[in-house]
Amino acid sequence: MAVLRGAWDYALRHQDRFWRAVATHAELSLLALAAAALLAIGTGILLSRHRRAAFVVVNAAAMGRTIPILASWPCCCLSWASGSGRPWSP
């Protein structure tokens, strides 16, 4: 409860910074939503014409949703391979 009270006090004391941060957050969220929608709709249209590819992609996505570690594994591997991160934390 103290954390919420502290956040509320901060928002009241620094309204200009708070509302700028809210606007930035809303902008980034809308941009991410638009990019995801474009990617998903475009992929859906392409896959609707190729039944075999659609079967593979839909099942891979379902497996990734079911087993979260499999969904995050490619990100970890890319981060590690690019040298920008490590596969483990120290």
C-alpha positions in Angstrom: 0.0 0.0 0.0 2.9 2.3 0.7 4.1 1.9 -2.9 0.8 3.0 -4.3 0.7 6.0 -1.9 4.2 7.0 -2.9 3.3 6.7 -6.6 0.2 8.8 -6.1 2.2 11.5 -4.2 4.8 11.6 -6.9 2.1 12.0 -9.6 0.5 14.8 -7.7 3.8 16.6 -7.0 5.2 16.2 -10.5 2.2 16.4 -12.7 4.0 17.7 -15.8 6.5 14.8 -15.8 3.8 12.3 -15.0 1.5 13.3 -17.9 4.5 13.4 -20.3 5.4 9.9 -19.2 1.7 8.8 -19.6 1.7 10.3 -23.1 5.0 8.6 -24.0 3.6 5.3 -22.7 0.4 5.6 -24.7 2.3 6.5 -27.9 4.7 3.6 -27.6 1.8 1.2 -26.8 -0.2 2.3 -29.8 2.8 2.0 -32.1 3.5 -1.5 -30.8 -0.2 -2.4 -31.3 -0.2 -1.0 -34.8 3.0 -2.9 -35.8 1.7 -6.1 -34.3 -1.7 -5.7 -36.0 0.0 -5.1 -39.4 2.3 -8.1 -39.0 -0.5 -10.4 -37.8 -3.0 -9.3 -40.5 -0.4 -9.5 -43.3 0.7 -12.9 -42.1 -2.8 -14.1 -41.7 -3.7 -13.1 -45.3 -0.6 -14.9 -46.7 -1.2 -18.0 -44.6 -4.9 -18.2 -45.7 -3.6 -19.0 -49.2 -1.1 -21.6 -48.1 -2.8 -24.3 -46.0 0.3 -26.3 -45.2 2.3 -23.3 -44.1 -0.7 -22.1 -42.0 -0.9 -25.5 -40.3 2.8 -25.4 -39.4 2.7 -21.7 -38.2 -0.5 -22.1 -36.2 0.8 -25.2 -34.4 4.2 -23.6 -33.7 2.5 -20.6 -32.2 0.2 -22.7 -30.1 3.2 -24.7 -28.8 5.0 -21.4 -28.1 1.9 -20.2 -26.1 1.6 -23.4 -24.2 5.2 -23.7 -23.3 6.5 -20.2 -22.4 10.2 -21.2 -22.3 10.0 -22.2 -26.0 8.5 -18.8 -26.8 11.3 -16.9 -25.1 14.2 -19.2 -26.3 14.7 -17.5 -29.7 15.1 -14.1 -28.0 17.6 -15.5 -25.6 19.6 -17.2 -28.4 19.6 -14.0 -30.6 20.7 -11.9 -27.7 23.5 -14.3 -26.8 24.6 -14.7 -30.4 24.7 -11.0 -31.1 27.0 -10.4 -28.1 24.5 -8.0 -26.5 23.6 -10.3 -23.7 24.4 -13.5 -21.9 22.4 -16.7 -21.8 22.5 -16.6 -18.0 22.8 -13.9 -15.3 25.8 -13.6 -13.1 
